[in-house]
Amino acid sequence: MVEFNEEEHEYTLEGIHVPSVSELLKPVMSDFECDPKYAERGKTVHNLTELWDTGLYMSELADDELATYILAYEEFHDQHDIKVSQIEQMVFNKDLVYAGRLDRLWEIDGKMHLTDIKTGGKYKQHLFQVCAYHMASTIDIECISNLYLNPFSQKLYEWKHDECVYGYDMVRALSLVYWDNHRKDKKALDAIIAKGETVTELPF
């Protein structure tokens, strides 16, 4: 139903722009500027972990610095019973009308997690991001979490109930702000969705 243009990194529905999770979060990202070199490193580590999970990773793909992150990722797998269900799954919230691609749906020690993988430290914006993915997912999820990878170290953080309630409220508010500024597109998208699609219930 929703199409994704990889080159433009744009979601559309019958040719109408649909905001991504990142686009929706822009109003709360102003104090979260990331140096481009760190952003590029994070993207590369993310791609390498995807290769690792699909059995396509080769050590020669990572230089000495990147290899320390992959060692941390391997340690995470060694310490937990991991069963990967989905990687880079596209999700669409038909009620709030936004789309995105979540990192991982996987079982960690028997519990289904929706997890976003990050390099560096924990920030509140990470909560909003995983909450947005959760609200757009139709999979039964027990935990939403972030996996933080750093050289030779890793930490899984499971967001607590009260944190998630705050995150869900923030996503709703950000959706209202976005669509108040794009009313014409919202009206058109609502009409398209109403043609035959039922509104997905939010997972809370």
C-alpha positions as a Markdown table, in Angstrom:
| # | Residue | x | y | z |
|---|---|---|---|---|
| 1 | Met | 0.0 | 0.0 | 0.0 |
| 2 | Val | 2.7 | 2.5 | 1.0 |
| 3 | Glu | 5.6 | 2.7 | -1.4 |
| 4 | Phe | 9.2 | 3.5 | -0.4 |
| 5 | Asn | 11.7 | 5.3 | -2.8 |
| 6 | Glu | 15.1 | 4.1 | -1.6 |
| 7 | Glu | 17.0 | 6.8 | -3.6 |
| 8 | Glu | 14.9 | 9.7 | -2.2 |
| 9 | His | 14.2 | 8.0 | 1.1 |
| 10 | Glu | 10.6 | 8.9 | 0.7 |
| 11 | Tyr | 7.4 | 7.2 | 1.6 |
| 12 | Thr | 4.3 | 7.8 | -0.6 |
| 13 | Leu | 0.7 | 6.6 | -0.8 |
| 14 | Glu | -0.8 | 6.9 | -4.3 |
| 15 | Gly | 1.8 | 9.6 | -5.0 |
| 16 | Ile | 1.2 | 11.6 | -1.8 |
| 17 | His | 4.1 | 12.2 | 0.6 |
| 18 | Val | 3.9 | 10.3 | 3.9 |
| 19 | Pro | 6.2 | 11.5 | 6.6 |
| 20 | Ser | 8.8 | 9.1 | 8.0 |
| 21 | Val | 9.3 | 8.5 | 11.7 |
| 22 | Ser | 12.4 | 10.7 | 11.4 |
| 23 | Glu | 10.5 | 13.5 | 9.8 |
| 24 | Leu | 7.8 | 13.3 | 12.4 |
| 25 | Leu | 10.4 | 13.7 | 15.2 |
| 26 | Lys | 12.1 | 16.7 | 13.7 |
| 27 | Pro | 10.6 | 19.2 | 16.2 |
| 28 | Val | 12.3 | 17.3 | 19.1 |
| 29 | Met | 15.6 | 16.7 | 17.3 |
| 30 | Ser | 16.9 | 20.3 | 17.3 |
| 31 | Asp | 19.1 | 19.7 | 20.3 |
| 32 | Phe | 20.2 | 16.3 | 19.0 |
| 33 | Glu | 22.6 | 17.2 | 16.2 |
| 34 | Cys | 25.0 | 14.5 | 15.4 |
| 35 | Asp | 28.4 | 15.0 | 13.8 |
| 36 | Pro | 28.2 | 13.7 | 10.2 |
| 37 | Lys | 31.2 | 11.4 | 10.8 |
| 38 | Tyr | 29.4 | 9.8 | 13.8 |
| 39 | Ala | 26.2 | 9.5 | 11.8 |
| 40 | Glu | 28.0 | 7.7 | 9.0 |
| 41 | Arg | 29.7 | 5.4 | 11.5 |
| 42 | Gly | 26.4 | 4.5 | 13.0 |
| 43 | Lys | 24.9 | 3.8 | 9.6 |
| 44 | Thr | 27.8 | 1.6 | 8.7 |
| 45 | Val | 27.7 | -0.4 | 11.9 |
| 46 | His | 23.9 | -0.8 | 11.4 |
| 47 | Asn | 24.5 | -2.3 | 7.9 |
| 48 | Leu | 27.2 | -4.6 | 9.3 |
| 49 | Thr | 25.0 | -5.9 | 12.0 |
| 50 | Glu | 22.3 | -6.6 | 9.4 |
| 51 | Leu | 24.9 | -8.6 | 7.4 |
| 52 | Trp | 25.9 | -10.4 | 10.5 |
| 53 | Asp | 22.3 | -11.5 | 11.2 |
| 54 | Thr | 21.7 | -12.7 | 7.7 |
| 55 | Gly | 25.0 | -14.7 | 7.6 |
| 56 | Leu | 26.7 | -12.4 | 5.0 |
| 57 | Tyr | 29.1 | -10.6 | 7.3 |
| 58 | Met | 32.9 | -11.0 | 6.5 |
| 59 | Ser | 35.6 | -9.6 | 8.7 |
| 60 | Glu | 37.3 | -7.8 | 5.8 |
| 61 | Leu | 34.2 | -5.6 | 5.5 |
| 62 | Ala | 35.1 | -3.8 | 8.8 |
| 63 | Asp | 38.2 | -1.8 | 9.5 |
| 64 | Asp | 39.9 | -1.9 | 12.9 |
| 65 | Glu | 37.5 | 0.6 | 14.5 |
| 66 | Leu | 34.3 | -0.9 | 13.1 |
| 67 | Ala | 35.4 | -4.4 | 14.0 |
| 68 | Thr | 35.2 | -3.4 | 17.7 |
| 69 | Tyr | 31.5 | -2.6 | 17.3 |
| 70 | Ile | 30.9 | -6.0 | 15.6 |
| 71 | Leu | 32.8 | -7.8 | 18.4 |
| 72 | Ala | 30.4 | -6.1 | 20.8 |
| 73 | Tyr | 27.4 | -7.3 | 18.7 |
| 74 | Glu | 28.8 | -10.8 | 18.7 |
| 75 | Glu | 29.1 | -10.6 | 22.5 |
| 76 | Phe | 25.4 | -9.6 | 22.7 |
| 77 | His | 24.4 | -12.7 | 20.7 |
| 78 | Asp | 26.7 | -14.9 | 22.9 |
| 79 | Gln | 25.1 | -13.6 | 26.1 |
| 80 | His | 21.5 | -14.1 | 24.9 |
| 81 | Asp | 19.2 | -16.5 | 23.1 |
| 82 | Ile | 18.4 | -14.6 | 19.9 |
| 83 | Lys | 15.8 | -15.5 | 17.3 |
| 84 | Val | 15.6 | -12.9 | 14.5 |
| 85 | Ser | 12.0 | -12.5 | 13.1 |
| 86 | Gln | 12.2 | -9.4 | 10.9 |
| 87 | Ile | 15.0 | -7.0 | 9.8 |
| 88 | Glu | 14.3 | -3.6 | 8.4 |
| 89 | Gln | 10.5 | -4.2 | 8.2 |
| 90 | Met | 8.5 | -1.3 | 6.8 |
| 91 | Val | 5.6 | -0.2 | 9.0 |
| 92 | Phe | 2.7 | 2.2 | 8.5 |
| 93 | Asn | 0.4 | 3.8 | 11.1 |
| 94 | Lys | -2.9 | 4.4 | 9.3 |
| 95 | Asp | -4.4 | 6.4 | 12.2 |
| 96 | Leu | -1.6 | 8.9 | 12.7 |
| 97 | Val | -0.4 | 8.5 | 9.1 |
| 98 | Tyr | 3.4 | 8.0 | 9.1 |
| 99 | Ala | 5.7 | 5.2 | 8.0 |
| 100 | Gly | 9.1 | 3.9 | 8.9 |
| 101 | Arg | 11.5 | 0.9 | 8.8 |
| 102 | Leu | 12.3 | -0.7 | 12.2 |
| 103 | Asp | 15.6 | -2.3 | 12.9 |
| 104 | Arg | 14.7 | -5.6 | 14.5 |
| 105 | Leu | 11.8 | -7.7 | 15.5 |
| 106 | Trp | 13.4 | -10.6 | 17.4 |
| 107 | Glu | 13.1 | -12.8 | 20.4 |
| 108 | Ile | 15.6 | -12.1 | 23.2 |
| 109 | Asp | 15.6 | -14.8 | 25.8 |
| 110 | Gly | 12.1 | -15.8 | 24.9 |
| 111 | Lys | 10.5 | -12.3 | 24.8 |
| 112 | Met | 9.6 | -10.6 | 21.6 |
| 113 | His | 11.4 | -7.3 | 21.3 |
| 114 | Leu | 11.1 | -4.4 | 18.9 |
| 115 | Thr | 14.7 | -3.0 | 19.0 |
| 116 | Asp | 16.5 | -0.2 | 17.4 |
| 117 | Ile | 20.3 | -0.5 | 17.3 |
| 118 | Lys | 22.4 | 2.6 | 18.1 |
| 119 | Thr | 26.0 | 3.5 | 18.6 |
| 120 | Gly | 26.9 | 5.8 | 21.4 |
| 121 | Gly | 24.7 | 6.8 | 24.4 |
| 122 | Lys | 21.1 | 6.8 | 25.3 |
| 123 | Tyr | 18.8 | 9.8 | 24.5 |
| 124 | Lys | 15.1 | 10.4 | 25.0 |
| 125 | Gln | 14.7 | 10.8 | 21.2 |
| 126 | His | 15.5 | 7.1 | 20.9 |
| 127 | Leu | 12.4 | 6.4 | 23.0 |
| 128 | Phe | 10.2 | 8.4 | 20.7 |
| 129 | Gln | 11.6 | 6.6 | 17.7 |
| 130 | Val | 10.9 | 3.1 | 19.0 |
| 131 | Cys | 7.5 | 4.1 | 20.3 |
| 132 | Ala | 6.6 | 5.4 | 16.9 |
| 133 | Tyr | 7.7 | 2.1 | 15.3 |
| 134 | His | 5.7 | 0.2 | 18.0 |
| 135 | Met | 2.6 | 2.2 | 17.3 |
| 136 | Ala | 2.8 | 1.4 | 13.6 |
| 137 | Ser | 3.5 | -2.4 | 14.1 |
| 138 | Thr | 0.9 | -5.0 | 14.1 |
| 139 | Ile | 3.1 | -7.7 | 15.7 |
| 140 | Asp | 2.5 | -8.7 | 19.3 |
| 141 | Ile | 5.5 | -7.2 | 21.1 |
| 142 | Glu | 6.5 | -7.7 | 24.8 |
| 143 | Cys | 9.3 | -5.1 | 25.0 |
| 144 | Ile | 10.5 | -2.1 | 23.1 |
| 145 | Ser | 14.3 | -1.6 | 23.5 |
| 146 | Asn | 17.5 | -0.1 | 22.2 |
| 147 | Leu | 20.7 | -2.0 | 21.8 |
| 148 | Tyr | 23.6 | 0.4 | 22.3 |
| 149 | Leu | 26.9 | -0.7 | 20.7 |
| 150 | Asn | 30.3 | 0.8 | 21.5 |
| 151 | Pro | 33.8 | -0.5 | 21.0 |
| 152 | Phe | 34.0 | -3.8 | 22.8 |
| 153 | Ser | 30.8 | -3.1 | 24.8 |
| 154 | Gln | 27.1 | -3.5 | 24.4 |
| 155 | Lys | 24.0 | -2.8 | 26.5 |
| 156 | Leu | 20.4 | -3.6 | 25.9 |
| 157 | Tyr | 18.0 | -1.1 | 27.4 |
| 158 | Glu | 14.3 | -2.1 | 27.8 |
| 159 | Trp | 12.1 | 1.0 | 28.0 |
| 160 | Lys | 9.9 | 1.0 | 31.1 |
| 161 | His | 6.1 | 1.3 | 31.0 |
| 162 | Asp | 6.0 | 4.9 | 32.2 |
| 163 | Glu | 8.6 | 5.9 | 29.7 |
| 164 | Cys | 6.7 | 4.3 | 26.9 |
| 165 | Val | 3.4 | 6.0 | 27.9 |
| 166 | Tyr | 5.3 | 9.3 | 27.6 |
| 167 | Gly | 6.8 | 8.2 | 24.3 |
| 168 | Tyr | 3.4 | 7.3 | 22.8 |
| 169 | Asp | 1.9 | 10.6 | 23.9 |
| 170 | Met | 4.8 | 12.5 | 22.3 |
| 171 | Val | 4.3 | 10.6 | 19.0 |
| 172 | Arg | 0.6 | 11.5 | 19.0 |
| 173 | Ala | 1.4 | 15.2 | 19.7 |
| 174 | Leu | 4.1 | 15.3 | 17.0 |
| 175 | Ser | 1.7 | 13.8 | 14.5 |
| 176 | Leu | -0.9 | 16.4 | 15.3 |
| 177 | Val | 1.7 | 19.2 | 14.8 |
| 178 | Tyr | 2.9 | 17.7 | 11.5 |
| 179 | Trp | -0.6 | 17.3 | 10.0 |
| 180 | Asp | -1.8 | 20.7 | 11.2 |
| 181 | Asn | 0.9 | 22.1 | 8.9 |
| 182 | His | -0.1 | 19.7 | 6.0 |
| 183 | Arg | -3.9 | 19.6 | 6.1 |
| 184 | Lys | -4.5 | 19.2 | 2.4 |
| 185 | Asp | -2.3 | 16.1 | 2.2 |
| 186 | Lys | -3.9 | 14.7 | 5.3 |
| 187 | Lys | -7.4 | 15.0 | 3.9 |
| 188 | Ala | -6.3 | 13.3 | 0.7 |
| 189 | Leu | -4.5 | 10.5 | 2.5 |
| 190 | Asp | -7.5 | 9.9 | 4.9 |
| 191 | Ala | -9.7 | 9.6 | 1.9 |
| 192 | Ile | -7.4 | 7.0 | 0.3 |
| 193 | Ile | -7.2 | 5.0 | 3.5 |
| 194 | Ala | -10.9 | 5.1 | 4.0 |
| 195 | Lys | -11.5 | 3.5 | 0.5 |
| 196 | Gly | -11.1 | 0.0 | 1.9 |
| 197 | Glu | -8.6 | 0.0 | 4.6 |
| 198 | Thr | -9.5 | -0.4 | 8.3 |
| 199 | Val | -7.7 | 1.8 | 10.8 |
| 200 | Thr | -5.1 | -0.2 | 12.8 |
| 201 | Glu | -5.6 | -0.2 | 16.5 |
| 202 | Leu | -2.6 | 1.2 | 18.4 |
| 203 | Pro | -0.7 | -1.3 | 20.5 |
| 204 | Phe | -1.5 | 0.0 | 24.0 |
